[in-house]
Structures are given as structure tokens and as C-alpha cells.
Amino acid sequence: MKPYAFLFLTLFIFNCSPNPETFIPHINGYWEIDEVILQDGSKKDYNYNDTIDYFEINDSFTGIRKKLKPNFIGTFETSKDVENIKVIIENDSLNIYYTTPFATWKESILLATTEQLKIINQNKDVYLYKRYLPLDLGETNTN
């Protein structure tokens, strides 16, 4: 009985680990940093972000990441700077390879859902993103 219990437990654990391929559909869109956990364990909270990250990945697993600055009329200010990206599944991890005219680097996606994105960079800093929601500055009806 014990060998079967061990086998069952092992299969259960491996089947519960997230499949990084399931993260891909959730990456596209507008994200704002909520918190950064630095390698030393310290945390930096972001109560306000003046920029957000826009990810766009196409069917060939290539795309862009761009920094955008939301404004009060519901549009974005942006520069011409853009990071080209390629998403690759390697060793059960979903990795993003970035390329600009000045540098190349890699980050790994630890989690991507409709509401949360978790990325670790090469310095082992973990970025926790939340889906960007534009400010609603409309009038509130109190009738």
C-alpha cells in the first residue's frame, strides 16, 4: 500500500504545478506594478504609478513591451521607445527575452492570470503587477 501512496502523491504534486503555456493568453494588455520583492526579501509597495507597462504578444510569440503614461482624459502619453520581446517556454518556465538597441535581457513569468502578473528578473527581484484600471473621474450620482 505504501508504494502506491507514494506514487499517487508524486503524480498529484507534479500535476498541480502550473503549466507555463497557460500563462500566455493573460500577458497581453496594460499592467501596473503593485509591489516589488527584492532579492534580499525587502518589499517596495507602489501606491501610485505614473507609468504602466503595455504587453502585446502575437501568435508567433513575439511582440513588444512599452512604457505608457496615463493621462486624465483616458489616453496615454508615450515615447518612441519600445522593447521587442520573444516568449519562449524552456525547462518548464515561461521566459521573456527583451531586445532594444542598447541591451538584451531575460525575465521569467512565474504567474499570469486575468488580474495578476508575476515576473522575476535576472537579479532575482520579483515584480507583482495588477491589471491596470483607468481612473474614473466621472461624477458620482448620489440621488
Helices and strands as residue ranges (DSSP letters): H 2-16, G 20-23, H 24-27, E 29-37, E 43-45, E 52-57, E 62-70, E 76-78, E 83-90, E 93-99, E 104-112, E 116-120, E 126-131
